[in-house]
Amino acid sequence: MKPSKRWVLIIVIMLWLAVGCENSVQQANEPKPILPILDQVQSVTVTSINGLSEGLSLLEQQADIALLLQGLMDAHPSYIDDPEPSGLMYEVEMKSDKQAQTYTVNDLRTTDSLDTGVKIYTKDNDGQSHAWTLPSEWIRLLFGINAVDLEEPILSISANEDSSSVIVLSNRNMKRETVRDAIANTLAFSGMAANEQPKYDIYWSDSQRFVVRFTNLTAKSAVQFQLDAVQAETGESFVNKTQKNRNHATLKGR
């Protein structure tokens, strides 16, 4: 074989090996498409991994279990980040007559995670972990809370000064345009430079949770806004006449 042809053959082989390695890495990083779910689940036990004794749950009513399993059908394949964000961690064990399936649930609803409210993990037979995302309302089903129509519509508002974020969680699906308008129409601020206004983006993980992330706050600045004008998709209001300031959000810069 002539030297020129030999070099061509070597180059072709190297390219083929490189493509094979790249495909192997991509396949290893690809999310698992289907969340494993047991048939005929008889019980669901929830245990806190964080060491908290509160919020533990045992579901044995078939109506509650059916809603929980139906909610799992909304799981979307995801990835395990490095580092993986950490919220309240739970171990969930589902049992049928002859089998058991264990999940790890990462409740990120009150964190400043921009695109995820809940993550759920499993391990395959090889010990490899896989992740999916779930809507925020699934956590409520996990603890047997499904009678939403009997609850008052409420917004839970918290702030994370480290990331200049306001986190809002609801027990109703929200009309997104009312959120956008409520923030824009009531936004007030202080400590900003002359002719400067707060810059922010609204990130929705699902219809019951969003994060407002500000990008130009300083240690001397602060912002606030009111969410009384936000509406649920059902048209319900989140206003409580006896708690006038409960939909008020305040954030200080750092």
Disulfide bonds with the S-S distance in Angstrom:
none
